[in-house]
């Protein structure tokens, strides 16, 4: 009611409006509302009488549906009961048949098992028969069938059958290999293998039928190669990751192996000296040289015909390298306690690996795997650092350590013996470890090189501390040290862009990444270098030394400058009044010292360093003359002209031999001389103009209207580009012919 009342009021206001005379419509509204009320009541009475009949109909419909559902449920239960009986009977039948099926499957497996066994036995019988008949080709064919059977069943659950088949395969492999090997060795004796000629060419070629039989036996032996799963386990820890040699190569290497063991593995033999590993390595290289052509000519074609992914030359080298690796593996643990013997053995081993890689393209890491065993590798690193430190001490203590490597007039970098030897030491270390396959090993050697660079820097700092105070003395080593540092930084910058050090930088930044080999794009995107920290320290050291030398030169130049600075510039005669203009006498000592020191620096410093030195000296000297000579004096016309003559005809030419435009390094002095020698009328006009511009700029700032010129524009029109308006006014007021403004 409370909510309906406002609605009723609104409707009445809407019907009656604001006119009081409309109140007569109240009766009309009352009658209309009353009629609507009666109509609604009639409708509600009619609905209340119809509801019971509709509810009754719905109840009847629900009861009928319930009876229908109950009837259908009974029918479904009967159907389920009827269908369960055949299902139970079917399950009983299946249960009775399952046992029979299991027996059938067992019999089938047994039959198949017996069939395989019979096949193996049949092949063995045929092999035995063919062997007695000396049908070699038939024997090899049957053996390959046996090998194919083994490869097919390998991995199945028939472990006993697999073991039986493997034993059978190994048995016939041994029998056939023994038979073919015997004939193979007889042929090797006929062709006089191993060769003793120096070029690997047999002096008297064997008969063609002998070589033909050699290739046939080679083919048989290659076909007798066992599957990898059936190979015997290798005992050597160094060879666990390598495949065994092919049977023909094993037989070819057998006499060489005997010779190797006889000469290099018996302590009582002179050729087995631990201090002469190069004897063993040289002999191995000679064997490779003398025999690789033969195996390429007569063994490789057989391998190619059988579609084997093998290289006869590589197999030959690999077999000989395994002999060397075994010898090193046995001897290096003992040699590591003798620095000289161990370092010599490492150098010769790396030399052998490099020779094999460069000459024969042999890139396997069997030899390097010996050197990178944990204990031996740590010993190798320690020895490299120890020997390098001793070498650095010897280099710096040598009397000619800081002597130029070549004639100074031909060597722009003034390379010294010490820095050349030190860089050669670093380069030798790089060459030794660059062939190591593992990035982690190479990174450890890189850390060693960075440590050596830091040790070298510390040694140079110690030498500089004991040098005399004056770096320009003839006995001072500071210029030579500075040249060495400059050359070192240039070489390190060049090394930093080398592919070897770029890859190390990538590996260093990706230690936690799963990728092993960087792409060329990744190397190109690599910023900086592995030597950035070292370069920063050496560059700082270079600039400190260069500043020290420049400060020493400036100090010597400024020492005799007092008479020149205190000269009577305000009463000097004009040079034009003299017969010939000359340098101010008080400037002679200062310029003489400057000329002498510049000549000395040119002789002792590298060209890039000397350019930096004279540029820095010129800049500092320009500031000194401007502040201590020009700003501290007053100049009459003669004094201004004399100063200009001293600068343009004497000071600038001292630097003119090093640059085509020496005046560009004395720009403020040159512009000050232009203001001091300007005609009096022009000087007064310029002074007045600058005063107006500066006064206007102090009030309104820089002019925005193109019709107004700033002080910079005024000076620029006169060719004065480095001097501001206030500085120009200061210079103008140093003229005695212009009255100073208050």
C-alpha positions in Angstrom: 0.0 0.0 0.0 2.8 2.4 0.8 4.3 1.8 -2.6 1.0 2.0 -4.5 0.0 5.3 -2.9 2.6 7.4 -4.7 1.6 5.7 -8.0 -2.1 6.5 -7.4 -1.2 10.1 -6.6 0.9 10.5 -9.7 -1.9 9.0 -11.9 -4.5 11.4 -10.3 -2.2 14.4 -10.9 -1.8 13.3 -14.5 -5.6 12.9 -15.0 -6.7 16.1 -13.2 -3.8 18.4 -14.1 -3.1 21.7 -12.3 -6.5 23.2 -13.2 -8.9 23.3 -10.2 -11.9 23.3 -12.5 -11.0 19.8 -13.6 -12.1 18.4 -10.2 -15.5 17.7 -11.7 -13.9 14.7 -13.5 -13.4 12.9 -10.2 -16.7 11.2 -10.5 -15.8 10.0 -14.0 -12.5 8.7 -12.8 -14.1 6.9 -9.9 -16.6 5.1 -12.1 -13.9 4.0 -14.5 -11.7 2.6 -11.8 -14.6 0.9 -10.1 -15.5 -0.9 -13.4 -11.9 -2.0 -13.8 -11.9 -3.4 -10.3 -15.1 -5.5 -10.9 -13.7 -6.9 -14.1 -10.5 -8.0 -12.3 -12.5 -9.7 -9.5 -14.6 -11.5 -12.0 -11.5 -12.9 -13.7 -10.0 -14.1 -10.4 -13.2 -15.9 -9.5 -13.3 -17.7 -12.8 -9.7 -18.8 -12.5 -10.2 -20.2 -9.0 -13.1 -22.4 -10.3 -11.0 -23.8 -13.2 -7.8 -24.7 -11.2 -9.1 -27.9 -9.5 -10.2 -29.4 -12.8 -6.7 -28.9 -14.4 -4.9 -30.3 -11.4 -7.1 -33.4 -11.4 -6.3 -34.0 -15.1 -2.5 -33.7 -14.5 -2.7 -36.1 -11.6 -4.5 -38.7 -13.7 -1.9 -38.3 -16.5 1.0 -38.9 -14.0 -0.7 -42.0 -12.6 -1.0 -43.5 -16.1 2.7 -42.8 -16.8 3.7 -44.5 -13.5 1.8 -47.6 -14.4 3.4 -47.6 -17.9 6.9 -47.3 -16.4 6.3 -50.2 -13.9 5.1 -52.4 -16.8 8.1 -51.6 -18.9 10.4 -52.2 -15.9 8.9 -55.7 -15.5 9.4 -56.5 -19.1 13.0 -55.3 -19.0 13.7 -57.5 -16.0 12.3 -60.5 -17.8 14.5 -59.8 -20.9 17.6 -59.4 -18.7 16.9 -62.7 -17.0 16.3 -64.4 -20.4 19.6 -62.9 -21.9 21.8 -63.8 -18.9 21.4 -67.5 -19.5 23.1 -67.5 -23.0 25.8 -65.2 -21.7 26.6 -67.5 -18.8 26.7 -70.4 -21.2 29.0 -68.4 -23.5 31.4 -67.6 -20.6 31.5 -71.2 -19.7 32.4 -72.1 -23.3 35.1 -69.4 -23.4 36.5 -70.5 -20.1 36.8 -74.0 -21.4 38.3 -72.9 -24.7 40.9 -70.5 -23.0 42.9 -73.4 -21.7 43.0 -75.0 -25.1 44.0 -71.7 -26.7 46.8 -71.2 -24.2 48.0 -74.7 -25.0 47.8 -74.0 -28.7 49.8 -70.8 -28.3 52.4 -72.5 -26.1 52.7 -75.2 -28.8 53.0 -72.6 -31.5 55.8 -70.8 -29.6 57.5 -74.1 -28.9 57.2 -75.0 -32.6 58.6 -71.6 -33.6 61.4 -71.9 -31.0 62.3 -75.4 -32.3 62.1 -74.1 -35.8 64.7 -71.4 -35.1 66.8 -73.9 -33.2 66.6 -76.3 -36.2 67.5 -73.4 -38.5 70.6 -72.6 -36.5 71.6 -76.3 -36.4 71.0 -76.6 -40.1 73.1 -73.5 -40.8 75.8 -74.9 -38.5 75.7 -78.2 -40.4 75.9 -76.5 -43.8 78.7 -74.4 -42.5 80.6 -77.4 -41.4 80.0 -79.2 -44.7 81.0 -76.1 -46.7 84.1 -75.7 -44.6 85.2 -79.3 -45.4 84.5 -78.7 -49.1 86.5 -75.4 -48.9 83.6 -73.5 -50.3 84.7 -70.2 -48.9 82.0 -68.0 -50.5 79.3 -70.4 -49.4 80.7 -70.3 -45.8 80.6 -66.5 -45.8 77.1 -66.5 -47.2 75.9 -68.9 -44.5 77.6 -67.0 -41.8 75.8 -63.8 -42.9 72.5 -65.6 -42.7 73.4 -66.6 -39.1 74.3 -63.0 -38.3 71.0 -61.8 -39.8 69.1 -64.3 -37.5 71.0 -62.9 -34.5 70.1 -59.3 -35.4 66.4 -60.3 -35.8 66.0 -62.0 -32.5 68.3 -59.7 -30.5 66.1 -57.7 -28.1 63.5 -60.4 -27.7 62.7 -62.2 -24.4 64.3 -65.4 -25.5 67.5 -64.8 -23.5 68.7 -68.4 -23.6 68.2 -68.7 -27.3 70.0 -65.4 -27.9 72.9 -66.6 -25.8 73.0 -69.9 -27.7 72.9 -68.1 -31.0 75.6 -65.6 -29.9 77.9 -68.5 -28.9 77.2 -70.2 -32.2 77.9 -67.0 -34.1 81.2 -66.4 -32.2 82.2 -70.0 -32.7 81.9 -69.8 -36.5 83.3 -66.3 -36.6 86.4 -67.6 -34.8 86.7 -70.7 -37.1 86.2 -68.8 -40.3 88.3 -65.9 -39.3 91.1 -68.2 -38.3 91.0 -69.9 -41.6 90.8 -66.8 -43.7 93.4 -65.0 -41.5 95.9 -67.7 -42.0 95.7 -67.4 -45.8 95.5 -63.6 -45.5 98.8 -63.5 -43.6 100.4 -65.8 -46.2 99.5 -63.4 -48.9 100.9 -60.5 -46.8 104.2 -62.3 -46.7 104.1 -62.7 -50.4 103.6 -59.0 -51.0 106.2 -58.3 -48.3 103.9 -56.5 -45.9 104.8 -54.4 -44.0 106.7 -52.3 -46.5 110.1 -50.8 -45.7 110.3 -48.4 -48.7 110.3 -44.7 -48.0 107.4 -43.9 -50.3 105.0 -46.7 -49.6 105.4 -48.2 -53.1 106.4 -51.8 -53.4 109.6 -52.1 -55.4 108.6 -55.4 -57.1 104.8 -55.5 -57.5 103.3 -58.9 -56.6 101.4 -61.0 -59.2 97.9 -59.8 -60.1 96.3 -63.0 -59.0 97.9 -62.5 -55.5 96.4 -59.1 -55.2 93.1 -60.4 -56.5 93.0 -63.1 -53.9 94.0 -60.4 -51.3 90.9 -58.4 -52.2 88.7 -61.5 -52.1 89.9 -62.4 -48.6 89.5 -58.8 -47.6 85.9 -59.0 -48.7 85.4 -62.3 -46.8 86.8 -60.8 -43.6 84.7 -57.7 -43.9 81.6 -59.8 -44.2 82.6 -61.7 -41.1 82.4 -58.5 -39.1 80.3 -59.2 -36.0 77.2 -57.1 -35.0 78.0 -54.4 -32.5 75.9 -56.3 -29.9 77.9 -59.5 -30.3 81.4 -57.8 -30.0 83.5 -58.6 -27.1 83.8 -56.0 -24.4 86.9 -53.8 -24.7 89.0 -53.7 -21.5 90.8 -50.4 -22.1 89.1 -47.3 -20.6 90.4 -45.2 -23.5 88.7 -47.3 -26.3 85.2 -47.9 -24.8 83.7 -45.2 -27.0 85.3 -46.4 -30.3 84.2 -49.2 -32.6 86.7 -52.1 -33.1 88.8 -52.2 -36.2 87.6 -54.1 -39.2 89.1 -57.6 -39.4 91.3 -56.9 -42.5 92.8 -53.9 -40.8 93.4 -55.9 -37.6 95.4 -58.4 -39.6 97.3 -55.7 -41.5 98.2 -54.0 -38.3 99.3 -57.2 -36.5 102.9 -57.2 -37.7 103.2 -53.4 -37.1 101.8 -53.9 -33.6 104.4 -56.6 -32.9 107.2 -54.2 -34.0 105.7 -51.4 -31.9 105.5 -53.5 -28.8 109.0 -54.8 -29.4 110.7 -51.5 -29.9 108.6 -49.1 -27.7 107.0 -51.0 -24.9 109.9 -52.9 -23.5 111.9 -51.1 -20.9 115.1 -52.9 -21.9 115.0 -51.4 -25.4 117.0 -48.2 -26.2 114.1 -47.0 -28.4 111.7 -47.1 -25.5 113.3 -44.2 -23.6 110.7 -42.0 -21.8 112.6 -38.9 -22.6 112.4 -39.6 -26.4 108.7 -40.1 -27.2 109.3 -38.5 -30.6 111.2 -41.7 -31.7 107.9 -43.7 -31.3 105.8 -40.9 -32.9 108.2 -40.6 -35.9 108.1 -44.3 -36.5 104.3 -44.3 -36.4 104.2 -41.4 -38.9 106.6 -43.3 -41.1 104.4 -46.4 -41.1 101.4 -44.3 -42.0 103.3 -42.7 -44.8 104.5 -46.0 -46.2 101.3 -47.9 -46.0 98.3 -45.6 -46.5 98.5 -45.6 -50.3 98.4 -49.4 -50.4 95.2 -49.7 -48.3 93.6 -46.9 -50.2 94.4 -48.7 -53.5 93.5 -52.3 -52.6 91.3 -52.2 -49.4 89.2 -49.1 -49.9 87.5 -50.4 -53.2 86.4 -53.5 -51.4 84.8 -51.4 -48.7 83.1 -49.2 -51.2 81.7 -52.3 -53.1 80.2 -53.5 -49.8 78.7 -50.0 -49.1 80.6 -49.8 -45.9 80.9 -46.3 -44.4 84.6 -46.8 -43.7 87.8 -45.3 -44.7 90.7 -47.7 -45.0 93.3 -45.0 -44.4 91.4 -43.7 -41.3 91.2 -47.3 -40.0 94.9 -47.8 -40.5 95.7 -44.5 -38.7 93.2 -45.3 -35.9 94.9 -48.6 -35.2 98.3 -47.1 -35.0 97.1 -44.2 -32.9 95.5 -46.7 -30.4 99.0 -48.2 -29.9 100.4 -44.8 -29.2 97.5 -43.9 -26.9 98.0 -47.2 -24.9 101.7 -46.4 -24.5 101.0 -42.8 -23.3 98.2 -44.0 -21.0 100.7 -46.4 -19.3 103.7 -43.9 -19.1 102.2 -40.4 -18.5 101.0 -41.1 -14.9 104.7 -41.8 -14.0 106.1 -39.0 -16.2 103.9 -36.3 -14.6 106.2 -36.1 -11.6 109.0 -34.9 -13.8 108.3 -31.5 -15.2 110.7 -31.7 -18.1 109.7 -35.2 -19.3 106.0 -34.6 -18.9 106.0 -31.2 -20.7 108.1 -32.8 -23.5 105.7 -35.7 -23.8 102.7 -33.3 -24.0 104.4 -31.2 -26.6 105.3 -34.2 -28.8 101.8 -35.7 -28.4 100.1 -32.5 -29.5 102.6 -32.2 -32.4 101.7 -35.7 -33.5 97.9 -35.0 -33.3 98.5 -31.8 -35.3 100.5 -33.7 -37.9 97.8 -36.3 -38.3 95.1 -33.7 -38.6 96.9 -31.4 -41.1 98.5 -34.1 -43.3 95.9 -36.9 -43.2 92.7 -35.2 -42.0 92.5 -37.5 -39.0 90.3 -35.7 -36.4 89.6 -38.4 -33.8 90.5 -37.5 -30.3 92.1 -40.7 -29.0 95.4 -39.0 -28.2 93.9 -35.9 -26.7 91.6 -38.1 -24.6 94.8 -39.4 -22.8 96.0 -35.8 -22.1 92.6 -34.7 -20.8 92.2 -37.3 -18.2 91.4 -35.5 -14.9 94.6 -36.0 -13.1 96.8 -35.5 -16.1 94.9 -32.4 -17.3 95.2 -30.7 -14.0 98.9 -31.4 -14.0 99.2 -30.1 -17.5 97.5 -26.8 -16.5 99.7 -26.4 -13.5 102.8 -27.0 -15.5 101.8 -24.6 -18.2 101.4 -21.8 -15.6 104.6 -22.7 -13.8 106.7 -22.7 -17.0 105.0 -19.5 -18.3 105.7 -17.7 -15.0 109.4 -18.7 -15.2 109.5 -17.6 -18.8 108.1 -14.2 -17.9 110.6 -13.8 -15.1 113.4 -14.6 -17.5 112.1 -12.3 -20.2 111.9 -9.3 -17.8 115.3 -9.9 -16.3 117.0 -10.1 -19.6 119.3 -7.1 -20.4 117.8 -6.7 -23.9 114.2 -7.1 -22.6 113.3 -3.5 -23.6 115.4 -3.3 -26.7 113.6 -2.9 -30.0 113.0 -6.0 -31.9 114.0 -4.5 -35.2 115.3 -1.1 -36.6 113.3 1.7 -35.0 113.0 3.5 -38.3 111.3 0.5 -39.9 109.1 -0.5 -37.0 106.2 1.9 -36.4 105.0 0.0 -33.3 108.5 -0.1 -31.7 108.0 -3.7 -30.6 110.3 -4.8 -27.8 111.9 -8.2 -27.3 110.0 -8.8 -24.1 106.5 -8.2 -25.4 107.2 -10.1 -28.6 108.4 -13.1 -26.6 105.4 -12.8 -24.2 102.9 -12.8 -27.0 104.7 -15.7 -28.6 104.3 -17.5 -25.3 100.6 -16.8 -25.2 100.2 -17.9 -28.9 102.1 -21.1 -28.2 99.7 -21.9 -25.4 96.7 -21.2 -27.7 98.1 -23.5 -30.4 98.5 -26.3 -27.8 95.0 -26.2 -26.4 93.0 -25.1 -29.5 92.7 -28.6 -30.7 91.1 -29.9 -27.5 87.6 -31.2 -28.2 85.8 -30.2 -25.0 84.9 -26.4 -24.5 85.4 -26.8 -20.8 89.0 -27.8 -21.2 89.6 -24.9 -23.6 87.9 -22.4 -21.2 90.3 -23.5 -18.4 93.3 -22.7 -20.6 91.7 -19.4 -21.5 91.5 -18.6 -17.8 95.2 -19.4 -17.5 96.0 -17.0 -20.3 94.0 -14.2 -18.6 95.8 -14.9 -15.4 99.1 -14.6 -17.2 98.1 -11.3 -18.7 97.3 -10.0 -15.3 100.6 -11.3 -13.9 102.4 -9.5 -16.8 100.5 -6.2 -16.0 101.5 -6.5 -12.3 105.1 -7.1 -13.2 105.1 -4.0 -15.5 103.6 -1.9 -12.6 106.4 -3.0 -10.4 109.0 -2.0 -12.9 107.4 1.4 -13.4 107.5 2.1 -9.7 111.3 1.7 -9.6 111.9 3.8 -12.6 113.3 7.4 -12.2 111.0 10.3 -11.8 111.8 11.7 -15.2 110.5 9.4 -17.9 112.4 11.3 -20.6 115.9 10.3 -19.3 117.9 8.2 -21.7 118.0 5.2 -19.3 114.3 5.3 -18.6 112.3 2.2 -19.6 109.0 3.9 -19.4 108.7 4.7 -23.2 109.6 1.1 -24.0 107.1 -0.2 -21.5 104.5 2.1 -23.0 105.2 0.8 -26.5 104.9 -2.7 -25.2 101.6 -2.1 -23.7 100.3 -0.4 -26.8 101.4 -3.3 -29.0 99.9 -5.8 -26.5 96.5 -4.0 -26.6 96.5 -3.9 -30.4 97.3 -7.7 -30.6 94.6 -8.6 -27.9 92.0 -6.6 -29.8 92.9 -8.5 -33.0 92.8 -11.8 -31.1 89.4 -11.0 -29.7 87.8 -11.1 -33.1 89.5 -14.4 -33.9 87.0 -17.3 -34.4 88.7 -19.4 -31.7 88.3 -16.7 -29.0 84.8 -15.8 -30.2 83.7 -19.4 -29.8 85.2 -19.5 -26.3 83.4 -16.3 -25.4 80.1 -17.8 -26.6 80.7 -21.0 -24.5 81.6 -18.8 -21.5 78.3 -17.0 -21.8 76.3 -20.2 -22.4 77.7 -22.5 -19.7 74.2 -23.4 -18.6 72.9 -23.9 -22.1 72.3 -27.3 -23.7 73.8 -26.2 -27.0 77.3 -27.4 -27.7 78.3 -25.7 -31.0 77.5 -22.0 -31.8 76.2 -21.0 -35.2 78.0 -18.4 -37.3 75.2 -15.9 -36.7 75.5 -16.3 -32.9 79.2 -15.7 -33.1 78.6 -12.6 -35.2 76.1 -11.3 -32.6 78.6 -11.8 -29.8 79.6 -8.4 -28.4 83.0 -7.6 -26.9 85.7 -10.2 -26.5 87.2 -12.5 -23.8 90.0 -9.9 -23.3 87.7 -7.0 -22.4 88.7 -6.8 -18.8 92.4 -7.2 -19.5 92.2 -4.6 -22.3 90.5 -2.1 -20.0 93.3 -2.4 -17.4 96.1 -2.2 -20.0 94.4 0.8 -21.7 94.1 2.6 -18.4 97.8 1.9 -17.7 98.7 3.1 -21.2 96.9 6.4 -20.8 98.4 6.9 -17.3 102.0 6.4 -18.7 101.3 8.7 -21.7 99.9 11.4 -19.4 103.1 11.0 -17.3 105.3 11.5 -20.3 103.3 14.5 -21.6 103.3 16.1 -18.2 107.1 15.7 -18.0 107.5 17.4 -21.4 105.2 20.3 -20.4 106.9 20.7 -17.1 110.3 21.0 -18.9 108.8 23.4 -21.4 107.2 25.6 -18.8 110.3 25.7 -16.6 112.2 28.3 -18.8 109.0 30.1 -19.8 109.0 32.8 -17.0 111.1 35.4 -19.0 108.7 34.9 -21.9 105.6 35.2 -19.8 107.0 38.4 -18.0 108.3 40.1 -21.2 107.4 43.7 -21.8 104.8 43.1 -24.5 103.3 46.6 -24.0 106.4 48.4 -25.2 107.8 46.1 -27.9 108.9 47.4 -31.2 107.1 46.1 -34.3 108.8 43.3 -36.2 108.1 45.3 -39.4 110.5 47.9 -38.2 113.4 45.4 -38.1 115.5 44.3 -41.0 114.3 40.7 -40.5 111.8 39.5 -38.0 113.1 37.1 -35.4 111.8 35.0 -32.5 111.5 36.7 -29.2 114.8 36.0 -27.3 113.0 35.0 -24.1 111.1 32.3 -26.1 114.2 30.5 -27.4 114.9 28.3 -24.3 111.2 27.2 -24.1 110.9 26.4 -27.8 114.3 24.7 -27.9 113.3 22.4 -25.1 109.9 21.7 -26.8 111.6 20.9 -30.1 114.1 18.6 -28.4 111.5 16.7 -26.5 109.2 16.3 -29.5 112.1 14.8 -31.5 113.0 12.5 -28.6 109.4 11.3 -28.3 109.2 10.7 -32.0 112.3 8.5 -31.7 111.2 6.4 -28.7 107.5 6.1 -29.0 105.4 4.1 -31.5 103.7 6.1 -34.2 100.2 5.9 -32.7 101.5 6.8 -29.3 103.5 9.7 -30.6 100.5 11.1 -32.4 98.5 11.0 -29.2 101.4 12.5 -27.3 102.1 15.6 -29.5 98.3 16.2 -29.8 98.0 16.2 -26.1 101.1 18.4 -25.7 99.8 20.9 -28.3 96.4 21.2 -26.6 98.0 21.7 -23.1 100.6 24.2 -24.5 97.8 26.2 -26.3 95.9 26.5 -23.0 99.1 27.5 -21.2 100.1 30.2 -23.6 96.5 31.5 -23.7 96.1 31.7 -19.9 99.7 32.5 -18.8 101.0 34.6 -21.6 98.1 36.3 -23.3 95.6 36.9 -20.5 98.4 37.9 -18.1 99.8 40.8 -20.2 98.9 43.8 -22.2 100.0 44.3 -25.8 100.9 47.3 -27.9 100.9 46.9 -31.6 104.5 45.7 -31.7 104.0 43.2 -28.9 100.9 41.8 -30.6 102.7 41.4 -33.9 105.7 39.8 -32.2 103.4 37.4 -30.4 101.7 36.5 -33.6 105.1 36.0 -35.3 106.3 33.8 -32.4 103.2 31.6 -32.8 102.7 31.4 -36.5 106.3 31.3 -37.7 107.9 29.4 -34.8 105.6 27.5 -32.5 103.2 26.2 -35.2 106.0 25.0 -37.5 107.4 22.9 -34.7 104.2 20.8 -35.0 103.9 21.3 -38.7 106.2 18.4 -39.4 103.6 16.1 -37.8 100.4 17.6 -39.3 99.4 19.7 -42.3 97.4 22.1 -40.2 99.1 22.7 -36.8 97.2 25.9 -36.2 94.0 23.8 -35.6 95.5 22.6 -32.3 96.2 26.2 -31.2 92.8 27.7 -32.2 92.3 29.9 -29.1 95.9 31.3 -29.4 95.4 31.9 -33.1 92.1 33.7 -32.6 93.6 35.8 -29.7 96.4 36.9 -32.0 93.9 37.9 -34.6 92.1 40.1 -32.1 95.3 41.6 -30.8 96.6 42.4 -34.3 93.3 43.7 -35.7 93.3 47.2 -37.0 92.4 49.7 -34.3 89.2 51.0 -36.0 88.0 47.4 -36.6 88.8 46.5 -33.0 86.9 49.5 -31.6 83.9 48.7 -33.8 84.0 45.0 -32.8 84.3 46.0 -29.1 81.2 48.2 -29.4 79.2 45.6 -31.3 80.1 42.9 -28.8 79.2 45.1 -25.9 75.8 45.8 -27.4 75.2 42.1 -28.2 76.2 41.0 -24.7 74.0 43.7 -23.1 71.0 42.7 -25.2 71.6 39.0 -24.6 71.8 39.5 -20.8 68.4 41.1 -20.9 66.5 39.3 -23.6 68.6 36.2 -24.1 69.6 34.9 -27.6 67.9 36.9 -30.4 65.1 35.1 -32.2 64.8 37.7 -35.0 67.0 37.0 -38.0 67.7 40.7 -38.4 69.6 40.7 -35.0 73.0 39.1 -34.6 74.3 37.4 -31.5 77.8 37.7 -30.2 78.6 34.2 -31.7 77.4 35.4 -35.1 79.5 38.5 -35.0 82.7 36.5 -34.1 81.9 33.8 -36.6 81.7 36.4 -39.4 85.3 37.2 -38.5 86.4 33.6 -38.6 86.5 33.3 -34.7 84.7 30.1 -33.9 86.1 28.9 -30.5 85.9 32.2 -28.6 82.7 33.6 -27.0 81.8 37.2 -26.8 83.0 37.9 -23.3 86.4 36.2 -24.0 86.8 38.3 -27.1 86.1 41.5 -25.2 88.7 40.5 -22.6 91.3 40.0 -25.3 90.5 43.3 -27.0 90.9 45.1 -23.6 94.4 43.7 -23.4 95.4 46.1 -26.2 97.1 49.3 -25.0 95.5 51.3 -27.8 92.0 50.6 -26.5 90.8 52.1 -23.3 89.5 49.5 -20.9 85.8 49.7 -20.2 84.9 49.9 -16.5 
